[in-house]
Amino acid sequence: MSLPAPASDDRPVIAALVVTHDRLDKLKTTVQRLLTEAVDHVVVFDNASGDGTADWLRGLDDPRLSVVFHNENSGGAGGFSSGLRHVAERIDPDWVVVMDDDGRPCPGAIAAFRALDKAGWDAISAAVLTPAGGVCEMNRPYRNPFWHIPEFLRTLRAGRRGFHLPDVAYRPDAGPVAVDMASFVGLFLSRGAIRRAGFPDARLFIYGDDQLYALTMRRKGLRIGFLPQVRFEHDTESIQGNILILKPIWKVYYMHRNAILAYRVAAGPWFWPLLPVLALKWRRQAGRYGAQAGLYRRILRLAMRDGLARNLSRPHAEIVALAG
């Protein structure tokens, strides 16, 4: 196992934050991969896992590894919010790179990040790939079409392809691209970015926390760069592309409530003309859920009502109960 050289005044301190819940097999691969990389700290935020995660973590012996054991599942948003706060207050590194338990750096990614010219960037997004080496669609960064006229015009013609980064941007020899949204897999946050943007909103529970956080950074004038020389792997089991069936079905609530919040930030005054289009599109997706189509529509209505009211107070237990 290769260990990083001691930190020095001219060598930035890098901490990795991993949020996990009941995916021990994937977590093992991620932690073991990180401990072979040139990171100074690895912090695992355990969201009340019940699958032996705590025992496995307690059995590890590496001075760079620390664990935050949370007493309840606060979702990915809660984990990243509390985890980032822990890292900022207890370690205060120059950079924090965040990931889920199924996301991890490709070999040599941290060394590649250290070698980059990071001047001018407050946050840096890695190129996130599937284990087979293709672009991981759910982690493809984008430029907000409501803020950039060329992307807006392309989106009118090409839809999603008009504002998400194209495959050519992922070539290792491609130059950096300024983006407005990057996911919480392989996103490097500088100390200054965290100080100015604060922490993700824990009340979101799951979905959209990274999108809203990145858009908040951009609205505060922070600069996010996509640099494809840094590569991450996302061993996700989610369906790639535009066809997505959420399981268990209670996740429909968080996906659409939080999407409403994100669209309000991204679209600004264009949000209200856009809303009927979104509502129709989402309602049509009920057919994907077969016998649960009626339940999908009921959950969607509640999600949209809460999203429009900016209601983030509904207890998670109530959402799960609604889904039966």
Buried (B, 14 or more C-beta within 10 A) or exposed (E): EEEBEEBEEEBBBBBBBBBBBBBBEBBBBBBEBBBBBBBBBBBBBBBBBEBEBBEBBEEBEEEBBBBBBBEEBBBBBBBBBBBBBBBBEEBEBBBBBBBBBBBBBBEBBBBBBBEBEBEEBBBBBBBBBBEEEEBBBBBBBBBBBBBBEEBBEBBEEEEEEBBBBEEEBBEEEBEBBBBBBBBBBBBBBBBEBBEBBBBBBBBBBBBBBBBBBBBBBBEEEBBBBBBBBBBBBBBBEEEBEEEBBBEEBBBBBBBBBBBBBBBBBBBEEEBEEBBEEBBEEBBEBBEEBEEBEEBBBBBBEBBBEBBBEEEBEBEBEEBEEBBE
